[in-house]
């Protein structure tokens, strides 16, 4: 009886863990640049002596994230940027430098280029980028930012800086609780600007989460949980029958 209950409880917890990951993915289906989190679980034998040789436990594994690019959507908005191919935008968060594919940028009241969470977008020099409050701002494919004031001669165009386009090692990327990726310092202590990374203006990269696949996975997980609960009910019936037999013997 105890073997059955502990096995079911362990399996149910793993199903709920994966359900949480799938739910988070579905909730971010409209988040620009969101990367699908991967989660799975597997059965492992319990090795702790001869009396536990028949027990099997379940462990959850989170192999990482799906780093495949999402669909590009044209917005026509000058401050909407998207990385083409491999690469990331770099932003300054309270927990240090972080990487994101979300390019829905805006200008803060302080005149800084920031992302949707208000974090400053970093330049190739690892510094915040100041944007003038008047004039036309344009972005080139390598991240160079230029500005032309209203009524200015085209020859007076100014270079404001260059957005840091980085391409950290996939093995070094770790997703934080805030949803941003950071480089593991033990694998890649410093992530430089990568001149091979390109970007476009007027486009936004959508989440790479498939709504259909995630919904199917949620349904499958719900059915697995129902099966686990059915086993608990059967275990209760078995225990009642066993108690009835013992009471007759007495």
C-alpha positions as CSV (number, residue, x, y, z in Angstrom):
1,X,0.0,0.0,0.0
2,X,2.7,2.5,1.0
3,X,4.7,1.7,-2.1
4,X,1.7,2.5,-4.3
5,X,0.8,5.8,-2.6
6,X,4.4,7.1,-2.6
7,X,4.8,6.2,-6.3
8,X,1.5,8.0,-7.2
9,X,2.3,11.0,-5.1
10,X,5.7,11.4,-6.8
11,X,4.3,11.0,-10.2
12,X,1.5,13.5,-9.5
13,X,4.0,16.1,-8.4
14,X,6.0,15.8,-11.6
15,X,2.9,16.1,-13.7
16,X,2.0,19.3,-11.8
17,X,5.5,20.7,-12.3
18,X,5.3,20.2,-16.0
19,X,1.8,21.6,-16.1
20,X,3.2,24.8,-14.5
21,X,5.8,25.1,-17.3
22,X,3.3,24.5,-20.0
23,X,0.9,27.1,-18.5
24,X,3.7,29.7,-18.3
25,X,4.5,29.0,-22.0
26,X,0.9,29.5,-23.0
27,X,0.6,32.7,-20.9
28,X,3.5,34.2,-22.9
29,X,2.3,33.2,-26.4
30,X,1.9,37.0,-27.2
31,X,5.1,38.1,-25.5
32,X,7.6,39.4,-28.1
33,X,10.8,37.3,-28.3
34,X,9.7,34.8,-25.7
35,X,11.5,31.4,-25.8
36,X,9.5,28.3,-25.0
37,X,10.7,26.6,-21.9
38,X,11.2,22.8,-22.2
39,X,10.3,20.4,-19.5
40,X,10.1,16.6,-19.2
41,X,10.2,13.8,-16.6
42,X,11.4,10.2,-16.6
43,X,11.1,7.2,-14.4
44,X,14.1,6.0,-12.4
45,X,14.5,3.0,-10.1
46,X,14.9,3.6,-6.4
47,X,18.1,2.0,-5.2
48,X,18.3,2.1,-1.4
49,X,18.4,-1.5,-0.3
50,X,16.7,-4.8,-1.0
51,X,13.4,-3.8,0.4
52,X,13.1,-0.9,-2.1
53,X,14.1,-2.8,-5.2
54,X,10.6,-2.8,-6.7
55,X,10.0,0.9,-6.3
56,X,10.2,3.3,-9.2
57,X,10.3,7.1,-8.8
58,X,9.9,10.0,-11.2
59,X,12.2,12.9,-11.6
60,X,11.7,16.1,-13.5
61,X,14.2,17.4,-16.0
62,X,14.4,20.9,-17.5
63,X,16.7,20.6,-20.5
64,X,16.5,24.3,-21.2
65,X,14.6,26.4,-23.7
66,X,13.6,26.2,-27.3
67,X,15.9,28.8,-29.0
68,X,14.4,28.5,-32.4
69,X,13.3,32.0,-33.8
70,X,9.7,33.1,-33.7
71,X,7.7,34.6,-36.6
72,X,8.6,38.1,-37.6
73,X,5.8,40.6,-37.8
74,X,6.0,43.9,-39.5
75,X,4.8,46.9,-37.4
76,X,6.3,49.8,-39.2
77,X,7.2,51.4,-35.9
78,X,10.8,52.8,-35.9
79,X,11.6,51.6,-32.3
80,X,10.4,48.0,-33.0
81,X,13.5,46.0,-33.6
82,X,14.1,42.3,-34.3
83,X,17.3,40.2,-34.5
84,X,17.5,38.2,-37.7
85,X,19.0,34.7,-37.2
86,X,21.1,34.0,-34.2
87,X,21.8,36.7,-31.6
88,X,20.3,38.7,-28.8
89,X,19.7,42.2,-27.6
90,X,21.5,43.2,-24.4
91,X,19.8,45.0,-21.6
92,X,20.8,46.2,-18.1
93,X,18.7,44.7,-15.3
94,X,19.0,45.0,-11.5
95,X,20.7,41.6,-11.7
96,X,23.2,42.6,-14.3
97,X,23.4,42.2,-18.0
98,X,20.7,40.1,-19.6
99,X,19.8,39.0,-23.1
100,X,16.4,39.1,-24.8
101,X,14.9,38.8,-28.2
102,X,12.1,41.1,-27.3
103,X,12.6,44.3,-29.4
104,X,9.5,46.4,-28.5
105,X,11.6,49.4,-27.4
106,X,10.7,52.9,-26.3
107,X,12.2,56.1,-25.0
108,X,12.0,56.6,-21.3
109,X,11.2,60.0,-19.6
110,X,15.0,60.2,-19.0
111,X,15.7,59.9,-22.7
112,X,17.1,56.4,-22.6
113,X,16.3,53.6,-25.0
114,X,14.5,50.9,-22.9
115,X,12.6,47.7,-23.4
116,X,9.0,46.9,-22.3
117,X,10.1,46.4,-18.7
118,X,11.9,49.7,-18.6
119,X,15.4,48.2,-18.6
120,X,18.0,50.2,-20.5
121,X,19.2,48.7,-23.8
122,X,23.0,48.5,-23.8
123,X,25.3,49.8,-26.5
124,X,28.4,48.1,-27.9
125,X,30.3,49.9,-25.1
126,X,28.0,48.4,-22.4
127,X,26.4,51.7,-21.6
128,X,22.8,53.0,-21.8
129,X,21.8,54.7,-25.1
130,X,20.5,58.3,-25.1
131,X,17.8,59.2,-27.7
132,X,17.0,62.8,-28.5
133,X,13.5,63.9,-27.8
134,X,13.0,65.5,-31.3
135,X,14.0,64.3,-34.7
136,X,14.0,61.1,-36.7
137,X,15.9,58.1,-35.3
138,X,17.0,55.3,-37.7
139,X,18.7,51.9,-37.1
140,X,21.0,50.1,-39.5
141,X,21.4,46.4,-39.8
142,X,24.5,46.3,-37.5
143,X,22.7,48.2,-34.7
144,X,24.1,51.7,-35.5
145,X,21.7,54.4,-34.4
146,X,21.5,57.7,-36.3
147,X,19.4,60.8,-35.6
148,X,18.4,63.8,-37.7
149,X,16.8,66.8,-36.0
150,X,13.6,68.3,-37.4
151,X,14.5,70.8,-40.2
152,X,18.2,69.8,-40.1
153,X,20.2,69.3,-43.2
154,X,20.6,65.6,-44.1
155,X,24.4,66.1,-44.0
156,X,24.1,66.9,-40.3
157,X,22.9,63.4,-39.4
158,X,24.4,62.3,-36.0
159,X,25.5,58.8,-35.0
160,X,24.2,58.2,-31.4
161,X,25.9,54.8,-30.9
162,X,25.4,51.2,-31.7
163,X,23.1,48.6,-30.0
164,X,25.0,45.7,-28.5
165,X,24.1,42.6,-30.6
166,X,25.5,39.6,-28.8
167,X,25.5,35.9,-29.5
168,X,26.4,34.1,-26.3
169,X,27.1,30.4,-26.3
170,X,23.8,28.4,-26.1
171,X,25.3,26.2,-23.4
172,X,26.1,29.2,-21.3
173,X,22.6,30.7,-21.4
174,X,20.5,30.4,-18.2
175,X,16.9,31.6,-17.9
176,X,16.2,33.6,-14.8
177,X,13.1,33.9,-12.8
178,X,12.3,37.2,-14.5
179,X,12.3,35.4,-17.9
180,X,15.6,37.0,-19.1
181,X,18.6,34.9,-20.2
182,X,22.0,35.4,-18.7
183,X,25.4,33.9,-19.4
184,X,26.8,31.5,-16.9
185,X,30.1,33.1,-15.8
186,X,31.7,29.7,-15.3
187,X,31.2,29.0,-19.0
188,X,31.3,32.4,-20.6
189,X,32.4,35.2,-18.2
190,X,32.1,38.0,-20.8
191,X,29.9,38.2,-23.8
192,X,31.2,40.7,-26.4
193,X,29.4,42.3,-29.3
194,X,29.2,40.0,-32.3
195,X,29.5,41.9,-35.6
196,X,27.9,38.9,-37.4
197,X,24.5,39.4,-35.7
198,X,22.1,41.5,-37.7
199,X,18.8,43.3,-36.9
200,X,16.0,45.0,-38.7
201,X,13.8,48.0,-37.8
202,X,10.0,48.1,-38.0
203,X,9.6,44.4,-37.1
204,X,8.9,42.4,-33.9
205,X,9.7,38.8,-33.4
206,X,6.8,36.9,-31.8
207,X,7.0,34.1,-29.2
208,X,8.1,30.8,-30.6
209,X,5.5,28.9,-28.5
210,X,3.0,26.9,-30.6
211,X,-0.5,27.4,-29.1
212,X,-1.8,24.1,-30.6
213,X,1.1,22.0,-29.4
214,X,0.9,23.5,-25.9
215,X,-2.8,23.0,-25.6
216,X,-2.4,19.3,-26.6
217,X,0.3,18.9,-24.0
218,X,-1.8,20.5,-21.3
219,X,-4.7,18.1,-22.1
220,X,-2.3,15.1,-22.1
221,X,-1.0,16.2,-18.7
222,X,-4.5,16.6,-17.3
223,X,-5.3,13.1,-18.3
224,X,-2.1,11.8,-16.7
225,X,-3.1,13.5,-13.5
226,X,-6.6,11.9,-13.6
227,X,-5.0,8.5,-14.1
228,X,-2.8,9.1,-11.0
229,X,-5.9,10.1,-8.9
230,X,-7.7,7.0,-10.1
231,X,-4.8,4.9,-8.8
232,X,-5.2,6.6,-5.4
233,X,-8.9,5.7,-5.4
234,X,-8.1,2.1,-6.3
235,X,-5.5,2.0,-3.5
236,X,-8.1,3.1,-1.1
237,X,-10.5,0.4,-2.2
238,X,-7.7,-2.2,-1.9
239,X,-7.0,-1.1,1.6
240,X,-10.7,-1.2,2.6
241,X,-11.0,-4.7,1.2
242,X,-7.9,-5.8,3.1
243,X,-9.2,-4.4,6.3
244,X,-12.5,-6.3,5.8
245,X,-10.7,-9.6,5.3
246,X,-8.6,-9.1,8.4
247,X,-11.7,-8.2,10.5
248,X,-13.4,-11.4,9.4
249,X,-10.4,-13.4,10.4
250,X,-10.6,-11.9,13.9
